[in-house]
């Protein structure tokens, strides 16, 4: 049984070709893989990537959550990206 979902804390915009492939994957294999909706597929994909990042960068542990509104909205600037990479 799934935990009750809370309202979304953010949304994403995907390139058209990615969104098209998400819908195609859901239609072709969603039921076979246990995904009832696009949201189910995206949530599972995000959780998988989070586990990978946690293993690689945080000794496999979850980071403390950050509430909505703390991060600056929008893409990072080129300067921010270069500073982070160094």
Steps between C-alpha positions, in 0.01 A plus 500: 500500500633841408537789739253780440652758270530862597444782253791552260782713631637575154441430134733434210504589134634235267606531137220383268698196381558386861135552595392308188726208597369499858144471372601234245682296766200522730263387226728217381629364830346692787248237604757221462745686725242611757472867404142624505582856394769730362549623855568144623762448227670836562500454877662156470760640260582790730527272803743275309721798411483632858625164630789512251594854604473410869732202452750705302499823700357431846614154614168354384298706746211734433571870539287708736201628306485859380155660517337663201600862451859465626666443163507784252248428221615451143819378342835580649703764322813410304707663777329288768555185294872574456545582871328176605712292261827627650 
